[in-house]
């Protein structure tokens, strides 16, 4: 087991299986089809992201460097949370970007019945170590445990 | 919370203007604190710009939040423009597509537009991603602080106009305008506007704006690039042609990466004013030549089921075309038809532009000439049009790298597009 310590953007604890993107997550491109057409598993629709394209994002511990793309990104993430199609948690190796931060905070402040822990600044070594399917546990102090 | 708020801001946060306003302030303060903001600064632009223009059922949570804001009576006094409408009856759609659009996707469009009016929509013509164009009327001044969203508009306002705006998300854009303050961090600060990348454009001809932007966006991601070599092709004045080029270039940097600001040596306002002092020590370097652009283009995935399918539709104008661009493209289509011996375009083609730009275009001789070629004009957002399973299956071509990124549309350079739609042969 490896442990990483990051910064808490949205608090919470959770255990889930890792889904890893080594490139930036384009939030609009990834979630738009799932939100519009009733895909409760939120399969990633971003053709430019070979790590995630077609993978189920809902309920996964999404491990990524940052998000990119359209400034609808934050509200798309907020809607994914409101529709209960959000990842179990979002774990950023880099400092979080403004769109992902907006989505995480909007969901935390305005959506009552969900918790999506968001941790950033976990370091490049986090993304180098974690692989799809590994078990991730997020603790309430921003510690992230990764087990094979 | 570690941000230092003034008396008014603190009172709002403490609930002096009600629970909804307190939550709006909490959202902004938490958002700013993530990025190390120590204070809020006033929004100084005359108008705001919102990214959310579409009445999608999937966005119900957004409309409910906006209802809360309206019910609490805290809507902003700052009027705003908003991204383009998703539908236009002028744009070709078969029966099934029309049904899907009206009955399944944009079922909230009418009610959402009423909501936008109540929230302070500038006018019925205020629907465009290119709000900064003279014909639309939402052009901030150099140094203005904005609470905008829409990645292509933000990168343009920062880079070409010299206004100051972070890459805000939808909803955050509205909240900053409601409070009248935004957290000061990133592109609002002098330090945040300095470049951590030096890009050298060494191409043998003027690079395609949307291809060059894509290459730079994918390389620098959210960082600020300082770009040498483009002044050779664009000149040193921000005339209509240069602004049009930078509009398309910037949109590609923002959608293929996450660029919110770029500096062009000798051309964009801050580069002209501060020059190379904008470049951070230890900045990384990226050299772009013809081979690099060819590599980037060749790596775009083709998302069509049949890569050899005949295109059924062509979109140009994501982001919306300028008046100058509509005129130039009219001439290029005419010349293409002349060369191929055809009278009208052979692929249904839509040029999209802001309602105000289209209105001005209609006053010129070019409008009739473009109509004669068979090209349709529309105020639609091509991206929203393409966002459904039916259009996804359609072989659509585009010169927009933003549209390529978010949909199954296939990217071609402008020359290649002109050749295809006019029935010529791609060499």
Interface residues (C-beta under 8 A of the other chain):
Chain A: X9 X24 X26 X28 X29 X32 X33 X35 X36 X37 X47 X48 X66 X67 X68 X69 X70 X71 X72 X73 X74 X75 X78 X79 X82 X83 X96 X97 X98 X99 X101 X102 X103 X105 X106 X108 X109 X110 X111
Chain B: X23 X26 X27 X30 X31 X34 X35 X51 X52 X56 X57 X58 X59 X60 X61 X62 X65 X105 X149 X150 X151 X154 X166 X167 X168 X169 X170 X171 X172 X173 X186 X221 X222 X254 X255 X257 X258 X301 X303 X387 X388 X389 X392 X405 X406 X408
